[in-house]
Amino acid sequence: EKPKLETVSITVDGRSYRVKRDQNLLDACSSLGIYIPHLCYSRKLSPSGACRMCLVKIKGRKGLVTACTTKV
């Protein structure tokens, strides 16, 4: 039996989406066709957030976070 794919709901720019649980925001948004600028991120490497180009605001959190290192 195939394992059930777990999803979570996220809201981006006022629109709600369902995305795979345990992926980072950068990959989740990319899968939805939402581009977040980035330089240092590669799926082949561990995310470091070094370039700070993928900073996003998350409602309820203080300041900005890197989309490549933040899980949905």
Stockholm file with secondary structure:
# STOCKHOLM 1.0

chainA/1-72         EKPKLETVSITVDGRSYRVKRDQNLLDACSSLGIYIPHLCYSRKLSPSGACRMCLVKIKGRKGLVTACTTKV
#=GR chainA/1-72 SS CCCCCCEEEEEETTEEEEEETTCBHHHHHHHTTCCCCCSSCCTTSCCCCCSCTTEEECTTSSSEEETTTCBC
#=GC SS_cons        CCCCCCEEEEEETTEEEEEETTCBHHHHHHHTTCCCCCSSCCTTSCCCCCSCTTEEECTTSSSEEETTTCBC
//
